[in-house]
Amino acid sequence: LGNASADISLLKRYCSFKNESDNGTFIQVPDKYCSFLFAKVQWADWLIGLVLLIISIICLCLCLFLLVKILQSLLKGTVKNIIFKVVNTDFPGMFKHLTPYLAILVGCILTILVQSSSIFTSTLTPLVGLGIITIERVYPFTIGSNIGTTITGIMAALTATSEKDLRNSLQIALCHTFFNIIGILIWFPIPFMRFPIPMAKKLGEITAKYRWFAVLYIVCSFFVIPLIVFGLSLAGWYVFGGVLGPIVLIIILIILINILQRYKPKFLPAPLRTWLWLPVPFRSLAFYDRCLFSKKCFQCKKKVHLMTNNENIHNNETYIGDIEESL
């Protein structure tokens, strides 16, 4: 491929050839197109890949939608109650704390059997939405799935033929395995450290109220933030630490203030006991929701600007309520 032209397609468009004579010289001429979707379309490889990606995403969403609808029609009444009790019931007595670890083992085994953590978690997600499995119970199932999916990499690494290839492939596969295991040891054994559960609940509540937040979360988490971090890493460690360091400190400070506001507000100065002193766009998603889906966006911005100039916090809160009622 290193010497190949950039215009040469990597797609195999013809599956059979025939010999034809050209001034006494036999040459192979394409005879039959291959039977795949874009064989006869003269598109660039990247365009075909993009179209297939879009089609696959649409099919995935459609399958998940139909899966939820089928489960909703099947898992009703007595069946739903039985499954709920069986899946979410803990072991009796002193063995109660072993139940999540059994769920981890089950998730690991099932993922190994289906050879895909995506299939396993995609099946569990609608069940959580239907209220059949609790978030607290699906959490160890998902963790077990993360371990089970590493077995596929180890099995693939064992197919290497030479000793050098086997060593290198096993190193990568074991890195994946130990990375997931270390993450589990950090975020699961100690109940206090199971932050993903309340975080998932909070994100679910926000998404249920503001549907566009799910798209924003995916774009930021999987595209924007990784690209920013990658770009800063290319600029060197000094730039990387100088930019991300203050941002991380600010995030930690905000988290600490939120915790103190909820549990020990008297430890904070009076202005920091609430976020009402901040402009509405900095403390509420409702502002963006109104601006995205309301025709009164500019009127909303004008009222919010007037509201933030008021020094009385109590009056600010009352005025916000008036704005929301008027919209």
C-alpha positions in Angstrom: 0.0 0.0 0.0 3.0 2.3 0.5 3.6 2.6 -3.2 -0.1 2.6 -4.2 -1.6 5.6 -5.7 -4.1 7.7 -3.7 -6.7 7.2 -6.4 -6.7 3.4 -6.2 -9.7 2.1 -4.4 -9.4 -0.5 -1.7 -12.8 -2.0 -2.6 -13.0 -5.1 -4.7 -15.6 -4.2 -7.3 -15.1 -7.2 -9.7 -15.2 -10.8 -8.6 -14.5 -12.5 -11.9 -12.4 -11.7 -15.0 -12.1 -13.0 -18.5 -9.2 -13.2 -20.9 -9.3 -11.2 -24.1 -6.7 -11.0 -26.8 -5.2 -7.7 -27.7 -2.8 -7.9 -30.6 -1.7 -11.4 -29.6 -1.5 -10.5 -25.9 -4.0 -11.9 -23.5 -5.2 -9.4 -20.9 -7.7 -9.9 -18.1 -10.9 -7.8 -18.4 -13.5 -7.4 -15.6 -16.4 -9.7 -16.3 -18.7 -9.6 -13.3 -19.4 -7.2 -10.5 -19.2 -8.4 -6.9 -22.5 -8.6 -5.2 -22.3 -5.9 -2.5 -24.2 -2.7 -2.0 -22.0 -0.1 -3.7 -20.2 -2.3 -6.2 -21.5 -0.5 -9.3 -21.4 3.0 -7.7 -18.3 5.0 -8.6 -17.9 6.7 -5.3 -14.8 7.4 -3.3 -14.0 5.0 -0.6 -14.4 7.5 2.2 -17.9 8.5 0.9 -19.0 4.8 0.8 -17.6 4.4 4.3 -19.5 7.5 5.6 -22.8 6.3 4.0 -22.4 2.8 5.5 -21.6 4.4 8.9 -24.8 6.5 8.8 -26.8 3.4 7.7 -25.4 1.3 10.5 -26.1 3.9 13.1 -29.7 4.2 11.9 -30.1 0.4 11.9 -28.6 0.3 15.4 -31.0 2.9 16.7 -33.9 1.2 15.0 -33.0 -2.2 16.4 -32.7 -0.7 19.9 -36.1 1.0 19.5 -37.8 -2.2 18.4 -36.1 -4.1 21.1 -37.5 -1.8 23.7 -41.0 -2.0 22.2 -40.9 -5.8 22.1 -39.7 -6.0 25.7 -42.4 -3.6 26.7 -45.0 -5.8 25.1 -43.6 -9.1 26.6 -42.5 -8.1 30.0 -45.7 -7.0 31.7 -47.6 -7.9 34.8 -46.6 -11.1 36.5 -43.7 -11.8 34.2 -42.2 -8.4 34.9 -42.6 -8.9 38.7 -41.0 -12.3 38.6 -38.0 -11.2 36.7 -37.6 -8.1 38.9 -37.6 -10.2 42.1 -35.2 -12.8 40.7 -32.7 -10.4 39.3 -32.7 -7.7 42.0 -33.0 -10.0 45.1 -29.9 -10.3 47.3 -28.6 -13.3 49.0 -30.0 -13.8 52.5 -28.1 -12.9 55.7 -24.4 -12.5 55.8 -24.0 -13.4 52.1 -25.9 -10.3 51.0 -22.7 -8.5 50.1 -21.6 -11.3 47.7 -24.6 -10.7 45.4 -22.9 -7.9 43.3 -19.8 -10.1 42.8 -22.0 -12.9 41.5 -23.5 -10.4 39.1 -20.0 -9.5 38.0 -19.3 -13.1 37.3 -22.5 -13.6 35.4 -21.9 -10.5 33.3 -18.4 -11.7 32.5 -19.6 -15.2 31.5 -22.4 -14.0 29.3 -20.2 -11.5 27.6 -17.7 -14.2 26.9 -20.5 -16.4 25.4 -21.8 -13.7 23.1 -18.3 -12.3 22.4 -19.5 -8.7 22.7 -20.0 -6.4 25.6 -22.0 -4.0 23.4 -24.6 -6.6 22.8 -24.8 -7.5 26.5 -25.1 -3.9 27.7 -27.4 -2.9 24.9 -29.8 -5.7 26.1 -29.6 -4.5 29.7 -30.2 -0.9 29.0 -33.8 -1.2 27.9 -34.5 -3.5 30.9 -33.3 -0.7 33.1 -35.5 1.8 31.3 -38.5 -0.6 31.8 -37.8 -0.8 35.5 -37.1 -4.5 35.5 -33.4 -4.1 36.6 -32.3 -1.5 39.0 -29.2 0.7 38.2 -27.5 -0.7 41.4 -27.8 -4.2 40.0 -27.0 -3.4 36.4 -23.8 -1.7 37.5 -22.0 -5.0 38.5 -23.4 -6.7 35.4 -21.7 -4.0 33.2 -18.5 -4.2 35.2 -18.4 -8.0 34.6 -19.1 -7.3 30.9 -16.0 -5.1 30.8 -13.9 -8.0 32.0 -15.5 -10.5 29.7 -14.9 -8.4 26.6 -11.1 -8.6 27.3 -11.2 -12.4 26.8 -11.8 -11.8 23.1 -8.6 -9.9 22.8 -6.6 -12.5 24.7 -8.1 -15.3 22.4 -7.2 -13.2 19.4 -3.6 -12.7 20.7 -3.1 -16.4 21.2 -3.5 -16.9 17.4 -0.2 -15.3 16.7 2.3 -17.6 14.9 5.7 -16.3 15.9 7.0 -15.9 19.4 7.6 -12.2 18.9 4.1 -11.6 17.6 2.6 -13.6 20.5 4.5 -11.6 23.1 3.5 -8.3 21.6 -0.1 -9.2 21.1 -0.5 -10.7 24.6 1.0 -7.5 26.1 -1.6 -5.4 24.4 -4.4 -7.8 25.4 -3.2 -8.0 29.0 -2.9 -4.2 29.2 -6.6 -4.0 28.2 -7.5 -6.7 30.8 -5.5 -5.1 33.7 -6.8 -1.7 32.9 -10.4 -2.8 33.3 -9.6 -4.8 36.4 -7.8 -1.8 38.1 -10.7 0.4 37.3 -13.1 -2.1 38.9 -10.9 -2.3 42.0 -11.1 1.5 42.3 -14.7 2.0 41.6 -16.5 -1.0 43.0 -15.3 -2.9 46.1 -15.8 0.2 48.4 -19.5 1.3 48.3 -18.5 4.9 48.9 -16.5 4.9 45.7 -19.3 3.8 43.4 -19.7 7.2 41.9 -20.9 6.0 38.5 -24.3 5.1 40.0 -25.3 8.5 41.3 -23.7 10.1 38.3 -25.8 7.9 36.0 -28.9 8.8 37.9 -28.2 12.5 37.7 -27.4 12.4 34.0 -30.6 10.4 33.4 -32.7 13.0 35.3 -31.1 15.8 33.2 -31.6 13.9 29.9 -35.2 13.1 30.8 -35.9 16.8 31.2 -33.7 18.1 28.4 -33.5 15.6 25.6 -30.9 17.6 23.7 -28.4 17.2 26.6 -27.8 13.5 25.6 -26.5 14.6 22.2 -24.4 17.3 23.8 -23.0 14.9 26.3 -22.0 12.3 23.6 -20.4 15.0 21.4 -18.4 16.5 24.2 -17.4 13.3 25.8 -16.3 11.4 22.7 -15.2 14.1 20.3 -14.7 17.6 21.8 -12.9 16.8 25.0 -10.6 14.1 23.6 -9.7 16.4 20.7 -8.9 19.2 23.0 -6.8 17.0 25.3 -5.0 15.5 22.3 -4.3 18.9 20.8 -2.9 20.2 24.1 -0.7 17.1 24.5 0.9 17.8 21.1 1.8 21.3 22.3 3.9 19.9 25.1 3.6 19.1 28.8 3.9 22.7 29.9 1.0 23.8 27.8 -0.9 20.7 28.7 -0.6 21.3 32.4 -0.9 25.0 32.2 -4.3 24.8 30.5 -5.8 21.7 32.0 -4.4 22.2 35.5 -6.5 25.3 36.4 -9.6 23.8 34.7 -9.3 20.6 36.8 -8.8 22.7 40.0 -11.9 24.8 39.2 -14.0 21.6 38.6 -12.8 20.2 41.9 -13.6 23.4 43.7 -17.1 23.5 42.2 -17.7 19.9 43.3 -16.6 20.7 46.8 -18.8 23.7 47.0 -21.8 21.7 45.8 -21.1 19.0 48.4 -20.9 21.6 51.2 -24.0 23.4 49.9 -25.9 20.1 50.2 -24.6 18.8 53.5 -22.8 21.6 55.4 -24.0 24.9 54.0 -23.1 26.7 57.3 -19.4 26.2 56.5 -19.7 28.4 53.5 -20.0 32.2 53.2 -23.5 33.4 52.7 -23.1 34.2 49.0 -21.7 30.7 48.2 -24.6 28.8 49.9 -26.5 29.0 46.6 -25.6 29.7 43.0 -28.3 32.3 42.6 -25.7 35.1 42.3 -24.5 33.6 39.0 -26.2 34.6 35.7 -28.8 32.1 34.7 -26.9 30.8 31.7 -24.1 29.7 34.0 -26.3 27.8 36.4 -29.4 26.5 34.6 -30.0 24.4 31.5 -33.5 25.7 31.3 -32.2 28.9 29.8 -30.7 27.0 26.8 -33.7 24.8 26.5 -36.0 27.8 26.2 -33.6 29.4 23.7 -33.4 26.3 21.6 -37.1 25.4 21.5 -38.9 28.7 22.2 -39.6 31.6 19.9 -39.1 34.0 22.8 -35.4 33.5 23.0 -34.4 37.1 22.6 -37.1 38.2 25.1 -35.7 35.6 27.4 -32.2 36.9 27.1 -33.3 40.5 27.7 -35.2 39.5 30.9 -32.3 37.5 32.2 -29.9 40.4 31.6 -32.1 42.7 33.6 -32.5 40.0 36.3 -28.7 39.6 36.8 -28.3 43.3 37.4 -30.5 43.1 40.5 -28.5 42.8 43.7 -31.2 41.3 45.9 -31.0 37.5 45.6 -34.5 37.0 46.9 -35.9 39.3 44.2 -33.8 37.6 41.6 -35.3 34.2 42.5 -38.8 35.6 42.4 -38.2 37.3 39.1 -36.9 34.1 37.6 -40.1 32.4 38.5 -42.0 35.3 36.8 -40.0 34.8 33.7 -40.6 31.0 33.6 -44.3 31.6 34.0 -44.4 34.2 31.3 -42.7 31.8 28.9 
